[in-house]
């Protein structure tokens, strides 16, 4: 128990211990789960390369790694485009310009259908 002074009176306040608060935190549990999943995927990727090299041989492994590398390089602009589109949509929504927002959404749908 911790004594806190409030207007000259002593008031006893029970504070939960740090580890209890951390275990009760949904935020912390979710982040630990995300961290564990990312570490598991990273370890799987670490094991994948020697296994693929052994199964495919040097020439085929080089071709697969070239395709994976090209895919990774071409995927770099995707998060940037997502941020720009999200910022534009949130600005239009905040201004209350829903008609223009709907027009842009319909244009993007038409562009993906063709």
ABEGO torsion letter per residue (X at the ends): XBBBBBGGBBBBBBBBBAAAAAAABAAAAAAAAAAAAAAAAAAAAAAAAAAAAAAAEAAAAAAAAAAAAAAAAAAAAAAAAAAAAAAAAAAAAAAGBAAAAAAAAAAAAAAAAX
